[in-house]
Structures are given as structure tokens and as C-alpha cells.
Amino acid sequence: MATERGIVIKLDSTTAWVKTTRSSACETCSAKSSCNVVENGEKMEVEAINEAGAQVGDRIIISIETASLLKASFLLYVFPILLMLAGAIIGQKAAPLLDIDPSLFSAVVGFSFFFVSIWFVKSRGNRMASKNEYKPKIIRILKPQ
């Protein structure tokens, strides 16, 4: 389970907006553009499900399930490459049957499969984003210091 510390800055009915410190792992993350970065890029605001009943100003720990993180990572990074490879292999095998240059047809079919996979990832990602299992959750309120 991936966890991060933060402070609740705003509450909605079942969710809370949490301000966290941007870590060094954020620099290499390819999804960093989807985060709401504030305060000169040092802080981030994340919407999290408020399971712990946190209030504005509480120091909390948010988490996201590892299985959900792995599923999303596979869909985003591995699935498009696998589909592109499958398209290239299909193109290579089908080219002689159609009397077309195998290299060119392999590239065309491979990239076609890749673009179809990007469309699939985008549509599937929108559905996944609406499910609670893919959203961070506030799991604990930390004691004041």
C-alpha cells in the first residue's frame, strides 16, 4: 500500500482535499502533469476519500491500494506496448497475403493498434477514475504535535 502524509485543506460530502509535499519520486513520474501542483511546485493537492472522518487542518495519512496502482500502471504503460507489438506481428504475417511491403505494413498496423490502445486506455481510465478503489483514501488522522 502506497502512503503519503498531508494536511486536509477542504472538505466535500465524502471527500477531502489534501495538501501533500511533492516528493523526489514525482520528478520521474510520467503522470505528474495530472496532479494539481501548488506553491511553486513544492506542494500538491489531492482529492481523497475521507474514511477516517478528518476535519480541515488535520494531519493525515492517505493511501492507495497497491493492486489498484499496479492495474492502472499496467493499463497505462504495458498494454499499449503489447498491442503495438501484436499489431506489428500481425502486419508482418499479413503483408505477404496482401502483396504489400512487410516492413511498411507492419509499422502501419503496429501504430494503428497503438493508437487504438491509447483510445482504450483513455476511455477505460475515465471509468476507473470514477471507482473508489482507484482513489486515494484517508486512512489515519495523526496526533497533533
Backbone as ProteinMPNN parsed JSONL, in Angstrom:
{"seq_chain_A": "MATERGIVIKLDSTTAWVKTTRSSACETCSAKSSCNVVENGEKMEVEAINEAGAQVGDRIIISIETASLLKASFLLYVFPILLMLAGAIIGQKAAPLLDIDPSLFSAVVGFSFFFVSIWFVKSRGNRMASKNEYKPKIIRILKPQ", "coords_chain_A": {"N_chain_A": [[0.84, -1.17, 0.0], [0.699, 2.115, -0.983], [1.627, 5.029, 0.677], [1.18, 8.391, 1.922], [1.846, 11.446, 3.637], [-0.155, 14.229, 4.713], [-2.075, 17.343, 4.834], [-5.379, 18.195, 5.595], [-7.198, 20.389, 3.623], [-9.626, 21.173, 2.606], [-13.061, 20.233, 2.69], [-15.475, 18.04, 1.239], [-18.628, 16.389, 0.692], [-18.104, 13.508, 0.966], [-15.463, 13.419, 0.466], [-12.104, 14.714, 0.77], [-9.875, 17.422, 0.305], [-6.455, 17.211, 0.115], [-3.356, 18.518, 1.073], [-0.175, 17.758, 0.092], [3.374, 17.158, 0.405], [5.492, 17.507, -2.319], [7.272, 14.817, -3.525], [10.567, 13.393, -4.237], [10.145, 11.334, -5.987], [8.16, 12.238, -7.613], [9.321, 13.673, -9.672], [10.199, 11.882, -11.63], [7.885, 10.696, -12.398], [5.614, 9.919, -14.904], [3.025, 10.718, -14.953], [2.8, 13.111, -13.704], [1.782, 15.508, -14.627], [-0.914, 15.4, -14.256], [-1.442, 15.972, -11.652], [-2.462, 18.378, -9.202], [-0.54, 20.898, -8.829], [0.834, 23.125, -6.489], [2.009, 26.167, -4.85], [4.659, 27.03, -5.943], [5.449, 24.587, -7.079], [6.201, 22.91, -5.014], [4.307, 21.715, -3.412], [1.393, 19.557, -3.514], [-2.048, 19.119, -4.373], [-4.461, 16.781, -3.529], [-7.348, 14.867, -4.142], [-9.096, 12.951, -1.868], [-10.777, 10.077, -0.503], [-12.619, 10.42, 2.394], [-12.343, 8.44, 4.714], [-11.603, 8.306, 7.365], [-12.804, 10.337, 8.718], [-11.682, 12.907, 8.854], [-10.983, 16.367, 9.62], [-10.834, 19.815, 8.513], [-7.556, 21.009, 8.539], [-6.457, 18.871, 9.914], [-3.701, 16.646, 10.319], [-2.884, 13.999, 8.266], [-2.79, 10.582, 6.955], [-2.692, 9.409, 3.729], [-3.63, 6.79, 1.462], [-3.204, 4.464, -1.253], [-4.362, 1.521, -2.725], [-2.097, -1.09, -3.486], [-2.619, -3.028, -5.453], [-4.514, -1.748, -7.08], [-2.97, 0.375, -7.972], [-1.029, -1.023, -9.431], [-2.636, -2.206, -11.438], [-3.557, 0.077, -12.797], [-1.097, 1.127, -13.622], [-0.186, -0.916, -15.323], [-2.15, -0.807, -17.331], [-1.687, 1.744, -18.325], [1.062, 1.816, -19.102], [2.111, -0.737, -20.027], [0.136, -2.138, -21.548], [-0.394, -0.586, -24.01], [2.065, -0.965, -25.355], [2.191, -3.747, -25.646], [-0.033, -4.14, -27.333], [0.824, -2.699, -29.576], [3.029, -4.235, -30.355], [1.713, -6.66, -30.947], [0.165, -5.796, -33.126], [2.208, -5.163, -34.929], [3.317, -7.689, -35.396], [1.113, -9.032, -36.498], [0.775, -7.455, -38.783], [3.183, -7.999, -40.091], [2.893, -10.729, -40.67], [0.555, -10.704, -42.241], [1.139, -9.151, -44.462], [2.449, -10.51, -46.744], [0.264, -11.963, -47.701], [-1.358, -9.995, -48.7], [0.2, -8.892, -50.58], [1.976, -6.747, -49.977], [4.57, -4.484, -48.86], [6.294, -5.929, -46.23], [7.619, -4.638, -44.019], [6.679, -1.976, -44.049], [3.879, -2.372, -43.857], [3.766, -3.702, -41.429], [4.622, -1.678, -39.687], [2.565, 0.207, -40.065], [0.228, -1.196, -39.231], [1.027, -1.853, -36.63], [1.327, 0.72, -35.405], [-1.293, 1.571, -35.728], [-2.679, -0.211, -34.051], [-1.5, 0.65, -31.671], [-2.504, 3.299, -31.423], [-5.215, 2.721, -31.187], [-5.103, 1.407, -28.759], [-4.39, 3.524, -27.082], [-6.708, 5.088, -27.202], [-8.442, 3.228, -25.978], [-7.251, 3.031, -23.428], [-7.656, 5.625, -22.501], [-10.506, 5.783, -22.433], [-11.092, 3.639, -20.702], [-9.638, 4.443, -18.503], [-11.06, 6.713, -17.693], [-13.389, 5.494, -16.748], [-12.292, 3.952, -14.692], [-11.394, 5.958, -12.998], [-13.679, 6.865, -11.818], [-14.303, 4.961, -9.982], [-14.142, 3.984, -6.571], [-12.067, 2.326, -5.682], [-9.792, 3.078, -7.005], [-9.098, 5.508, -6.071], [-7.317, 7.693, -3.85], [-7.306, 7.206, -0.273], [-8.113, 8.51, 2.929], [-6.591, 7.197, 5.597], [-5.782, 7.415, 8.204], [-5.761, 9.625, 10.986], [-3.347, 11.761, 12.145], [-1.835, 12.339, 15.352], [-1.858, 15.546, 16.916], [1.125, 17.545, 17.144]], "CA_chain_A": [[0.0, 0.0, 0.0], [1.459, 3.358, -1.074], [1.091, 6.022, 1.616], [1.766, 9.727, 1.92], [1.308, 12.314, 4.677], [-0.659, 15.506, 4.221], [-2.952, 18.146, 5.684], [-6.677, 18.434, 4.973], [-7.396, 21.827, 3.405], [-11.014, 21.437, 2.226], [-13.92, 19.052, 2.779], [-16.722, 17.909, 0.495], [-19.509, 15.474, 1.427], [-17.409, 12.267, 1.332], [-14.051, 13.532, 0.102], [-11.339, 15.819, 1.331], [-8.71, 17.843, -0.467], [-5.297, 17.075, 0.981], [-2.126, 19.111, 0.566], [0.979, 16.928, 0.421], [4.654, 17.639, -0.088], [5.925, 16.842, -3.543], [8.468, 14.028, -3.219], [11.52, 13.244, -5.34], [9.582, 10.374, -6.94], [7.282, 12.975, -8.529], [10.085, 14.169, -10.81], [10.294, 10.859, -12.672], [6.555, 10.172, -12.688], [5.109, 10.431, -16.176], [1.665, 11.218, -14.753], [2.859, 14.265, -12.818], [1.003, 16.627, -15.153], [-2.31, 15.274, -13.82], [-1.552, 16.426, -10.265], [-2.686, 19.802, -9.011], [0.67, 21.368, -8.164], [0.673, 24.472, -5.936], [3.135, 26.734, -4.096], [5.924, 26.942, -6.685], [5.784, 23.21, -7.401], [6.655, 22.158, -3.845], [3.163, 21.035, -2.793], [0.366, 19.031, -4.419], [-3.369, 18.918, -3.787], [-5.01, 15.5, -3.939], [-8.679, 14.579, -3.623], [-9.076, 11.629, -1.25], [-11.987, 9.659, 0.209], [-12.427, 10.71, 3.819], [-12.814, 7.299, 5.519], [-11.243, 8.466, 8.774], [-13.552, 11.445, 9.317], [-10.77, 14.017, 9.107], [-11.507, 17.725, 9.528], [-9.887, 20.77, 7.938], [-6.406, 21.263, 9.398], [-5.913, 17.622, 10.457], [-2.584, 15.97, 9.648], [-3.429, 12.672, 7.968], [-2.059, 9.695, 6.046], [-3.521, 8.895, 2.644], [-3.051, 5.603, 0.836], [-3.873, 3.863, -2.401], [-4.064, 0.094, -2.741], [-1.045, -1.483, -4.415], [-3.218, -3.737, -6.586], [-5.106, -0.734, -7.944], [-1.857, 1.105, -8.57], [-0.422, -1.905, -10.436], [-3.569, -2.322, -12.563], [-3.526, 1.334, -13.541], [0.217, 1.228, -14.255], [-0.162, -1.857, -16.445], [-3.006, -0.27, -18.383], [-1.094, 2.958, -18.877], [2.411, 1.66, -19.651], [2.41, -2.017, -20.675], [-0.892, -2.513, -22.505], [-0.171, -0.022, -25.35], [3.241, -1.578, -25.989], [1.803, -5.102, -26.057], [-0.906, -4.044, -28.501], [1.639, -2.279, -30.716], [3.791, -5.422, -30.775], [0.777, -7.588, -31.593], [-0.159, -5.223, -34.423], [3.373, -5.294, -35.808], [3.431, -9.108, -35.777], [0.0, -9.308, -37.416], [1.109, -6.782, -40.035], [4.293, -8.739, -40.722], [2.363, -12.001, -41.178], [-0.496, -10.476, -43.226], [1.659, -8.431, -45.63], [2.613, -11.35, -47.934], [-1.05, -12.354, -48.213], [-1.916, -8.838, -49.389], [1.241, -8.459, -51.52], [2.413, -5.422, -49.532], [5.88, -4.492, -48.199], [6.096, -6.366, -44.837], [8.085, -3.652, -43.036], [5.76, -0.848, -44.054], [2.576, -2.803, -43.353], [3.978, -4.0, -40.013], [4.652, -0.395, -38.974], [1.233, 0.816, -40.134], [-0.69, -1.949, -38.367], [1.513, -1.701, -35.256], [0.948, 2.038, -34.898], [-2.756, 1.602, -35.658], [-3.025, -0.888, -32.797], [-1.047, 1.514, -30.587], [-3.456, 4.399, -31.273], [-6.444, 2.133, -30.658], [-4.872, 1.138, -27.333], [-4.43, 4.812, -26.375], [-8.127, 5.407, -27.07], [-8.979, 2.306, -24.986], [-6.727, 3.422, -22.12], [-8.344, 6.858, -22.101], [-11.893, 5.501, -22.061], [-11.071, 2.777, -19.518], [-9.131, 5.261, -17.405], [-12.159, 7.546, -17.201], [-14.269, 4.63, -15.948], [-11.565, 3.581, -13.478], [-11.291, 7.131, -12.129], [-14.929, 7.044, -11.082], [-14.431, 3.912, -8.962], [-13.455, 4.308, -5.324], [-10.864, 1.52, -5.457], [-8.658, 3.723, -7.659], [-8.912, 6.829, -5.475], [-6.634, 7.654, -2.543], [-8.194, 7.233, 0.891], [-7.531, 8.935, 4.203], [-6.688, 6.007, 6.442], [-5.483, 7.684, 9.632], [-5.521, 11.011, 11.42], [-2.177, 11.793, 13.026], [-1.992, 13.134, 16.563], [-1.16, 16.85, 16.831], [2.425, 17.547, 17.841]], "C_chain_A": [[0.889, 1.239, 0.0], [0.813, 4.396, -0.162], [1.848, 7.337, 1.494], [1.103, 10.535, 3.03], [0.83, 13.619, 4.065], [-1.522, 16.201, 5.253], [-4.244, 18.401, 4.92], [-6.888, 19.941, 4.851], [-8.838, 22.181, 3.056], [-11.79, 20.14, 2.3], [-15.097, 19.17, 1.828], [-17.571, 16.912, 1.277], [-18.784, 14.204, 1.874], [-15.916, 12.318, 1.023], [-13.411, 14.729, 0.773], [-10.209, 16.158, 0.369], [-7.535, 17.908, 0.495], [-4.094, 17.71, 0.303], [-0.964, 18.249, 1.043], [2.241, 17.578, -0.121], [5.047, 16.829, -1.304], [7.243, 16.131, -3.267], [9.382, 13.937, -4.433], [11.015, 12.254, -6.386], [8.682, 11.061, -7.958], [8.033, 13.426, -9.781], [10.151, 13.168, -11.952], [8.946, 10.282, -13.064], [6.031, 10.776, -13.981], [3.689, 10.957, -16.059], [1.65, 12.485, -13.907], [2.055, 15.453, -13.32], [-0.455, 16.564, -14.712], [-2.509, 15.73, -12.378], [-1.786, 17.928, -10.233], [-1.535, 20.337, -8.171], [0.464, 22.816, -7.738], [1.959, 24.908, -5.253], [4.474, 26.481, -4.769], [6.379, 25.513, -6.944], [6.249, 22.372, -6.234], [5.55, 21.332, -3.198], [2.207, 20.556, -3.88], [-0.944, 18.933, -3.652], [-3.981, 17.672, -4.394], [-6.399, 15.357, -3.343], [-8.684, 13.145, -3.112], [-10.414, 11.348, -0.554], [-11.718, 9.773, 1.707], [-13.011, 9.591, 4.679], [-12.582, 7.499, 7.007], [-12.011, 9.589, 9.457], [-12.679, 12.636, 9.661], [-11.48, 15.354, 8.921], [-10.43, 18.636, 8.943], [-8.798, 21.066, 8.965], [-5.781, 20.014, 9.994], [-4.724, 17.144, 9.623], [-3.003, 14.521, 9.48], [-2.442, 11.856, 7.137], [-3.054, 9.221, 5.0], [-2.825, 7.683, 2.032], [-3.839, 5.242, -0.407], [-3.416, 2.413, -2.442], [-3.024, -0.233, -3.818], [-1.621, -2.175, -5.638], [-3.837, -2.752, -7.575], [-4.033, 0.051, -8.676], [-1.194, 0.276, -9.667], [-1.323, -2.07, -11.654], [-3.52, -1.075, -13.439], [-2.2, 1.505, -14.275], [0.33, 0.302, -15.456], [-0.963, -1.301, -17.619], [-2.347, 0.918, -19.079], [0.22, 2.714, -19.611], [2.61, 0.393, -20.481], [1.42, -2.354, -21.784], [-0.677, -1.89, -23.893], [1.021, -0.65, -26.083], [2.917, -2.991, -26.468], [0.909, -5.071, -27.295], [-0.128, -3.61, -29.744], [2.462, -3.451, -31.247], [2.901, -6.432, -31.487], [0.407, -7.09, -32.983], [0.983, -5.365, -35.413], [3.534, -6.741, -36.28], [2.331, -9.485, -36.759], [0.283, -8.685, -38.776], [2.193, -7.505, -40.805], [3.782, -10.033, -41.361], [1.338, -11.798, -42.303], [0.006, -9.824, -44.511], [1.851, -9.322, -46.86], [1.268, -11.785, -48.542], [-1.693, -11.23, -49.03], [-0.958, -8.265, -50.434], [1.666, -7.005, -51.262], [3.779, -5.571, -48.862], [5.693, -4.835, -46.713], [6.51, -5.327, -43.792], [7.113, -2.484, -42.925], [4.414, -1.242, -43.444], [2.648, -3.133, -41.855], [3.956, -2.717, -39.193], [3.262, 0.239, -38.938], [0.262, 0.11, -39.192], [-0.274, -1.815, -36.9], [1.119, -0.361, -34.659], [-0.566, 2.198, -34.824], [-3.236, 0.949, -34.363], [-2.64, -0.024, -31.591], [-2.055, 2.641, -30.35], [-4.813, 3.91, -30.775], [-6.283, 1.86, -29.16], [-4.895, 2.427, -26.519], [-5.879, 5.245, -26.173], [-8.763, 4.527, -25.984], [-8.535, 2.701, -23.579], [-7.444, 4.675, -21.626], [-9.779, 6.583, -21.663], [-11.961, 4.637, -20.8], [-10.599, 3.559, -18.286], [-10.198, 6.168, -16.827], [-13.122, 6.73, -16.348], [-13.598, 4.239, -14.635], [-11.513, 4.747, -12.486], [-12.555, 7.356, -11.322], [-15.132, 5.992, -9.99], [-13.59, 4.261, -7.734], [-12.169, 3.519, -5.115], [-9.617, 2.136, -6.082], [-8.402, 5.127, -7.128], [-8.142, 6.689, -4.168], [-7.647, 7.783, -1.417], [-7.428, 7.752, 2.104], [-7.709, 7.776, 5.159], [-6.444, 6.29, 7.924], [-5.291, 9.165, 9.845], [-4.374, 10.957, 12.403], [-2.436, 12.696, 14.217], [-1.268, 14.456, 16.382], [0.132, 16.799, 17.622], [2.474, 18.593, 18.898]], "O_chain_A": [[1.736, 1.398, 0.879], [-0.396, 4.618, -0.22], [2.987, 7.386, 1.03], [-0.073, 10.331, 3.329], [1.339, 14.062, 3.035], [-1.685, 15.733, 6.38], [-4.217, 18.775, 3.748], [-6.775, 20.677, 5.831], [-9.244, 23.336, 3.185], [-11.254, 19.07, 2.011], [-15.648, 20.253, 1.631], [-17.253, 16.619, 2.43], [-18.843, 13.855, 3.053], [-15.19, 11.361, 1.293], [-14.087, 15.628, 1.273], [-9.66, 15.28, -0.296], [-7.596, 18.558, 1.538], [-3.835, 17.479, -0.878], [-0.788, 18.035, 2.242], [2.182, 18.441, -0.997], [4.941, 15.602, -1.308], [8.213, 16.751, -2.831], [9.012, 14.357, -5.53], [11.415, 12.327, -7.548], [8.461, 10.532, -9.047], [7.429, 13.548, -10.847], [10.157, 13.559, -13.119], [8.871, 9.458, -13.976], [6.005, 11.997, -14.138], [3.197, 11.59, -16.992], [0.589, 12.894, -13.438], [1.68, 16.321, -12.53], [-1.163, 17.569, -14.785], [-3.648, 15.859, -11.931], [-1.358, 18.654, -11.13], [-1.555, 20.239, -6.944], [-0.019, 23.638, -8.518], [2.888, 24.116, -5.097], [5.329, 25.789, -4.215], [7.58, 25.255, -7.02], [6.655, 21.226, -6.429], [5.833, 20.353, -2.508], [2.202, 21.064, -5.001], [-0.956, 18.696, -2.444], [-4.019, 17.517, -5.614], [-6.613, 15.684, -2.175], [-8.317, 12.224, -3.842], [-11.088, 12.264, -0.082], [-10.71, 9.277, 2.211], [-14.057, 9.77, 5.304], [-13.294, 6.918, 7.827], [-11.878, 9.772, 10.667], [-12.918, 13.307, 10.664], [-12.446, 15.461, 8.166], [-9.257, 18.267, 8.887], [-9.093, 21.341, 10.128], [-4.676, 20.084, 10.532], [-4.735, 17.223, 8.395], [-3.431, 13.881, 10.441], [-1.414, 12.358, 6.682], [-4.119, 8.701, 5.33], [-1.601, 7.562, 2.076], [-4.983, 5.659, -0.588], [-2.243, 2.11, -2.224], [-3.082, 0.296, -4.928], [-1.159, -1.934, -6.754], [-3.69, -2.917, -8.786], [-4.173, 0.356, -9.861], [-0.836, 0.811, -10.716], [-0.836, -2.075, -12.785], [-3.451, -1.164, -14.665], [-2.173, 1.971, -15.413], [0.877, 0.685, -16.49], [-0.504, -1.325, -18.761], [-2.45, 1.063, -20.297], [0.472, 3.341, -20.64], [3.226, 0.454, -21.545], [1.826, -2.809, -22.853], [-0.769, -2.614, -24.885], [0.974, -0.84, -27.298], [3.318, -3.388, -27.563], [1.077, -5.885, -28.204], [-0.391, -4.1, -30.842], [2.575, -3.633, -32.459], [3.288, -6.995, -32.511], [0.341, -7.881, -33.923], [0.765, -5.651, -36.59], [3.853, -6.981, -37.444], [2.586, -10.179, -37.743], [0.055, -9.315, -39.808], [2.13, -7.613, -42.03], [4.194, -10.388, -42.465], [1.255, -12.618, -43.216], [-0.645, -9.937, -45.55], [1.443, -8.919, -47.949], [1.158, -11.952, -49.757], [-2.479, -11.489, -49.942], [-1.27, -7.273, -51.093], [1.71, -6.169, -52.165], [4.114, -6.643, -48.357], [5.002, -4.104, -46.003], [5.821, -5.157, -42.787], [6.769, -2.058, -41.822], [3.875, -0.518, -42.607], [1.703, -2.872, -41.111], [3.344, -2.669, -38.126], [2.834, 0.748, -37.902], [-0.451, 0.767, -38.435], [-1.128, -1.678, -36.024], [0.631, -0.305, -33.53], [-1.068, 2.894, -33.941], [-4.094, 1.491, -33.666], [-3.374, 0.027, -30.604], [-2.422, 2.91, -29.207], [-5.487, 4.613, -30.022], [-7.218, 2.06, -28.385], [-5.37, 2.429, -25.384], [-6.241, 5.717, -25.095], [-9.536, 5.022, -25.163], [-9.34, 2.705, -22.648], [-7.798, 4.764, -20.451], [-10.221, 7.093, -20.634], [-12.796, 4.878, -19.929], [-11.097, 3.359, -17.178], [-10.248, 6.377, -15.615], [-13.618, 7.22, -15.334], [-14.247, 4.198, -13.589], [-11.581, 4.539, -11.274], [-12.511, 7.97, -10.256], [-16.036, 6.122, -9.165], [-12.474, 4.767, -7.851], [-11.263, 3.999, -4.432], [-8.5, 1.759, -5.727], [-7.577, 5.858, -7.677], [-8.29, 5.694, -3.458], [-8.707, 8.388, -1.581], [-6.243, 7.465, 2.276], [-8.833, 7.408, 5.5], [-6.843, 5.511, 8.789], [-4.733, 9.868, 9.002], [-4.412, 10.206, 13.377], [-3.157, 13.688, 14.117], [-0.198, 14.504, 15.775], [0.232, 16.106, 18.635], [3.489, 18.734, 19.58]]}, "name": "protein", "num_of_chains": 1, "seq": "MATERGIVIKLDSTTAWVKTTRSSACETCSAKSSCNVVENGEKMEVEAINEAGAQVGDRIIISIETASLLKASFLLYVFPILLMLAGAIIGQKAAPLLDIDPSLFSAVVGFSFFFVSIWFVKSRGNRMASKNEYKPKIIRILKPQ"}
